[in-house]
Amino acid sequence: MTIEHFDVVVVGAGLSGIGAGYHLQTMSPDRSYVILEGRPALGGTWDLFRYPGIRSDSDMYTLGYSFKPWTEAKAIADGPSILKYVSETARDFGIDQHIRFKHHVKRAAWSTADARWTVDSEGPDGPVTYTCNFLFMCSGYYNYARGHTPEWKGAESFAGRIVHPQFWPQDLDYAGKKVVVIGSGATAVTLIPAMAETAAHVTMLQRSPTYVVSRPAEDAAANWLRARLPAKLAYSLVRWRNVLFGMFFFNMARKRPAKVKDRLIGMVRDELGPDYDIDRHFTPKYNPWDQRLCLVPDSDLFGVLRSGKASVVTDTIDHFTPSGIALSSGETLEADVVVTATGLELQLLSDVVFSVDGAPVDLSKTFNYKGMMFSDVPNMASSFGYTNASWTLKADLTCAYVCRLLNTMKTRGLRQATPRVGDTMLVPAPFLDFSSGYVTRAMEKFPKQGSKAPWRVHQNYARDLLALRYGSVDDGMEFSNPVAFAPKREAVSA
């Protein structure tokens, strides 16, 4: 069996993986790389999810790449537009030529003696092995093969269809039918206005409310600037405006949660009027940004609620019946289709099995380094975005930092970069300080963050920008394993 070697193996061809390819080509152009993608197409999330109305809940001026301006009119873009953008990026920069599709990585083993990873994958025709000097995991954070669906009593008796948005059946016809969407997160508030266009009625069934904020789908100021300035300059200005506003709003939510909560609830009341039961259906029990806010473009969710095409029920499920759902309150919801928008199943680095010098690695026992690497694990990074801002903001910084490490190792003639915890007083904390169910269900599998830098995970783009772009690469990092130079041979005269 032939084993191919690359300087860098990137796992995943979604937003992060395509960004990694660009940064490697730009900042470390002398390094060879390959992108291993388990699915038959690039795009990650934006190729997998196909449910009605699929869109981003982040603006495209921050979800887009720093190096490729978003030029569409809508700042809150639909899934097909985002997939087109990612595909264009891969094609325009030749990154698509580096992708190996249907290569699902199973194991990765580091050898200090060889200063390389051996990466075992399952390819379209069987097992395929690669070696690399650096392993960059860009595989996202959730299980593509399985979504989270609770077990409900009597679900097997339901005569209609039960669908999880992660696996949307293309043959599902809900026109003129009664639909119940279980959940109140980003997926649910996206599905409801889209399905309400043709369904007889759509009911959002939630256990508890989520903060929902309306925002114009088009950014008028951004479109005005783009018409008058070069695309890159206009894009950069709007990107920074949105970053700074997002940071300001998040900090306000942390410092004055009651005031921010009142403002958010007041905006919903303005949308739905004084007679709507806002306290029951749109007033969460937690503070803003303890969980992610749900964004709705152009008030589309509120529009279908006002028109009567959709409604909200706040209750818990007792059991399913053949014709619908019986609630704990005694009420019954009639349904032809039930959509379980009940969340994702988080997965750390695609459940790849890692080992270092023959010893298995339990990543849950490690400390996370600068939000991207793992203590005592050499030459490996992962891309993990922000919980309070766009994913790509952190992915861009992570990609650039990986290139800084690669270039530093080359300059110093060293082959290994390993994060080391030297502070015995470092206090562990959960990797994410977030109360969403999909997060709390999985945090025990994730590494810990520490109580101080560089082991602290900051949800702050400006702070990370200073630390990752301009901060020291030696802070908490051990560079080792010198390049072995072959001795020069002296010429021998005949």
SEMIZA-943156 format. One record per residue (C-alpha): residue in three letters; x, y, z. Coordinates in steps of 0.05 Angstrom, whole numbers, plus 5000, padded with zeros to 4 digits. Layout:
// residues N
ALAXYZ
...
END
This chain:
// residues 494
MET500050005000
THR502750694981
ILE502851195037
GLU502751925015
HIS506352455056
PHE504253185062
ASP506953735106
VAL499853865131
VAL493653425131
VAL487253835139
VAL481053435160
GLY474553735135
ALA472654155074
GLY467554615106
LEU468455355122
SER474555215166
GLY477954715119
ILE477455165058
GLY480055745100
ALA485855305122
GLY487655165050
TYR487855905033
HIS492156085093
LEU497055515080
GLN497855735007
THR498656465027
MET502656455091
SER506455785084
PRO506655685009
ASP512555205012
ARG508454695051
SER504654145016
TYR497653995041
VAL491653555029
ILE484453635054
LEU480952995073
GLU473353045070
GLY468952475093
ARG462952685051
PRO462552694975
ALA462153454971
LEU465254065004
GLY461554575046
GLY460554195111
THR454354465147
TRP452054845086
ASP451954225043
LEU449153755096
PHE443054155118
ARG437554205066
TYR431354375107
PRO426554925085
GLY429155625097
ILE436155405118
ARG440356025130
SER445756315174
ASP444156645240
SER450557065233
ASP451657625183
MET455857445123
TYR460658025135
THR463357645195
LEU461556935174
GLY465057055108
TYR472556995101
SER476957595116
PHE480357495048
LYS474157425004
PRO468957985007
TRP461557795011
THR458358154953
GLU451057924955
ALA445558404975
LYS443157995034
ALA447458005097
ILE443257445128
ALA444256935073
ASP440756285057
GLY444255615057
PRO445055534981
SER448156234976
ILE453156065031
LEU454955404998
LYS455955764932
TYR460656264967
VAL464755704999
SER465155324933
GLU467255954895
THR472756074946
ALA475355364938
ARG475255414862
ASP477956124856
PHE484055974898
GLY485255264872
ILE483854974940
ASP478954464910
GLN484754124875
HIS487453924944
ILE481053574968
ARG480352824973
PHE472952664980
LYS469852065015
HIS475952005061
HIS473551905132
VAL479251965182
LYS479051425236
ARG485751445273
ALA491851895279
ALA498251685313
TRP504152145329
SER511351905329
THR516452355362
ALA522151965332
ASP519552105262
ALA516352785279
ARG510152595240
TRP502952365245
THR500451735212
VAL493251855192
ASP488751255176
SER482551395136
GLU477051005102
GLY477051205029
PRO472051054974
ASP475750414955
GLY478050205025
PRO483250405077
VAL488050975058
THR493851205101
TYR497351885099
THR503152165139
CYS504152895156
ASN508353365199
PHE502353755224
LEU495053545232
PHE489654075227
MET482653855248
CYS477354275213
SER471653765221
GLY466654195259
TYR463654045326
TYR457653595316
ASN456052895292
TYR454152905218
ALA451252205223
ARG446552315281
GLY442452895310
HIS439652945380
THR432652675387
PRO429652525456
GLU425651895466
TRP418252025472
LYS413051535495
GLY408551295439
ALA412651605382
GLU412150945344
SER404650995344
PHE404451665307
ALA401151575239
GLY404652165206
ARG412052295193
ILE417252485244
VAL423152855213
HIS429753115241
PRO432153735204
GLN439153455197
PHE436352905152
TRP430953265114
PRO427352795064
GLN426853124996
ASP420152764984
LEU416753075045
ASP410353415024
TYR407453845079
ALA403154305036
GLY396254385067
LYS398253965127
LYS398654085202
VAL405854135224
VAL408854135295
VAL416054365302
ILE418954145369
GLY424254635393
SER425555385399
GLY432655465375
ALA435655735311
THR433255145269
ALA426055195294
VAL425455945283
THR428255845212
LEU423555275194
ILE417055565219
PRO416356165172
ALA418855755113
MET414055175124
ALA408255655141
GLU408255885069
THR404755255045
ALA402854855108
ALA395754895135
HIS398655115202
VAL405355065238
THR405955015314
MET412455145350
LEU412354695411
GLN417554915462
ARG419154715533
SER421855405548
PRO422856055508
THR429156295473
TYR431257015460
VAL429157195389
VAL431757825355
SER429558105288
ARG434558405240
PRO434058655168
ALA436258125118
GLU439758665078
ASP444859125109
ALA443159805079
ALA449660145103
ALA453859575075
ASN450459595008
TRP451260355006
LEU458760305021
ARG459859744970
ALA456760184916
ARG461760734931
LEU468160404955
PRO472659834931
ALA469659164951
LYS475258974999
LEU475159645035
ALA467659655042
TYR467658935066
SER473059075118
LEU469459685145
VAL462859325153
ARG466258705182
TRP469659125236
ARG463259505251
ASN459458855261
VAL465058555303
LEU465359155349
PHE457759215355
GLY457358465372
MET462758535425
PHE459259145455
PHE452558795458
PHE455458165489
ASN459158565542
MET452858965557
ALA449058305566
ARG454358065615
LYS454758715655
ARG447458915653
PRO443458285639
ALA436858555666
LYS437159175623
VAL438858785560
LYS433458275575
ASP428258815582
ARG430459115515
LEU430158445478
ILE423358265507
GLY420858965491
MET422758885418
VAL418658235415
ARG412758595447
ASP413259135395
GLU412858595341
LEU407058195369
GLY402958725406
PRO400558815478
ASP395458235476
TYR400557695460
ASP402957275519
ILE410157495515
ASP411657285587
ARG409856565573
HIS412356465502
PHE418256945492
THR421257085561
PRO426956605576
LYS428856415647
TYR436256525633
ASN440157165618
PRO441857395547
TRP447857025518
ASP447756475570
GLN445356135506
ARG445956375435
LEU440756875411
CYS436256685354
LEU436357155295
VAL430357235249
PRO431157645185
ASP425958175169
SER421457945227
ASP419257335186
LEU417656915248
PHE413557475279
GLY409957585213
VAL407256875209
LEU405256905282
ARG401357555271
SER397957265209
GLY395656635246
LYS399456175199
ALA403655955258
SER403055935334
VAL407255795395
VAL405555295450
THR409855275512
ASP408954605546
THR412153915553
ILE410553275516
ASP407052725554
HIS406452235497
PHE405152165422
THR398451935396
PRO396851665326
SER394252355307
GLY399152815343
ILE402152995411
ALA398952975480
LEU401853515525
SER402853505600
SER397554045607
GLY392353575578
GLU392053945511
THR393053545447
LEU396453815384
GLU393953505320
ALA399453385269
ASP400853065202
VAL408353215206
VAL412753295267
VAL419553615259
THR424453485316
ALA428654115317
THR431553865383
GLY438854005371
LEU445453725351
GLU449853195380
LEU456653505395
GLN462653095373
LEU469853265388
LEU474353225327
SER469852725291
ASP471352205345
VAL478152065314
VAL482351615358
PHE488951955375
SER495451685404
VAL502251985419
ASP508251515417
GLY503850915425
ALA499851185484
PRO492451335474
VAL490352065483
ASP484152245522
LEU482852955500
SER477853065557
LYS483853025604
THR487753565568
PHE487754325573
ASN485854715511
TYR491355175487
LYS489155855458
GLY482555545437
MET485755105385
MET491054605411
PHE491454085467
SER496554015523
ASP501953495510
VAL499353355440
PRO504553565388
ASN503453885321
MET495853855321
ALA490754415321
SER483254455314
SER478654995288
PHE473055185336
GLY469155825327
TYR465856305375
THR459356185413
ASN457756925415
ALA459957125345
SER461056835276
TRP464856175270
THR469456425216
LEU472357005257
LYS475956505302
ALA477256015245
ASP481156555207
LEU485356705268
THR486655975281
CYS488855835209
ALA493656425211
TYR496556195278
VAL497755495252
CYS501855805196
ARG505756215247
LEU507555565283
LEU509555225219
ASN513955805198
THR517055865268
MET518955125268
LYS522155195200
THR526055815219
ARG528655495282
GLY530154825250
LEU525454465298
ARG520053965279
GLN515453955339
ALA511054445376
THR507654185439
PRO503354585487
ARG505754455558
VAL502454645624
GLY507854915669
ASP503355245720
THR501454765776
MET496355265801
LEU492355265736
VAL484955165754
PRO480754755704
ALA474054995678
PRO469154745624
PHE471454885553
LEU465055285540
ASP461255715589
PHE454555605556
SER448055325583
SER445055065517
GLY442854335522
TYR447154105463
VAL453254395499
THR451954145570
ARG450553435543
ALA457453385514
MET462253805556
GLU465153205593
LYS468152965527
PHE471653625513
PRO478253885539
LYS478454365598
GLN480255085593
GLY484855405646
SER484055995692
LYS489256415656
ALA492556525589
PRO494456165544
TRP489655635570
ARG483556095575
VAL478456065519
HIS476556785504
GLN470056915467
ASN472957585444
TYR475357705374
ALA479358335388
ARG483058005446
ASP484457385405
LEU486857805347
LEU492158135390
ALA494157475422
LEU494257035361
ARG496757515307
TYR501657915349
GLY502857525413
SER508657075429
VAL508756375399
ASP513056145457
ASP507956265512
GLY506355565539
MET509355245477
GLU515254765476
PHE519054755410
SER523454135403
ASN525753565358
PRO531253875315
VAL531653735241
ALA536653185228
PHE541753445178
ALA545552945136
PRO553153055141
LYS556453375080
ARG560652915037
GLU567453185017
ALA569353134944
VAL574752614931
SER579552754873
ALA581452184829
END
